[in-house]
Amino acid sequence: RKTYAMAFTPDGKRLAGGCADSTIRLWDLATYQEVAELTGHKSYVHSLQFSPDGSRLVSDSGDFTVRIWDTRKR
C-alpha cells in the first residue's frame, strides 16, 4: 500500500499510516502487528496528527474532509 502520511503516538508505542486506498492503519510497535484499520475517507489520506495524550487522531484527506478518530478503543 502506498502511504502518504505517518504519525507516532506521543508515547512512541503506535504508528499510524495514511494510505492511498483511503484507509488509516494503526500498528503496535512492540509487536509489529496491525491493530486497527480506520475507514471513512473517500480519497487518499495525506496528513495525520495525534492529540498530545494520544487518545485522538486527526486525519485530512483528498476528499476535502477532516476526521477525528478515538484511538483508545483500537
Secondary structure, 3 states (H helix, E strand, C coil): CCEEEEEECCCCCEEEEEECCCCEEEEECCCCEEEEEECCCCCCEEEEEECCCCCEEEEEECCCCEEEEECCCC
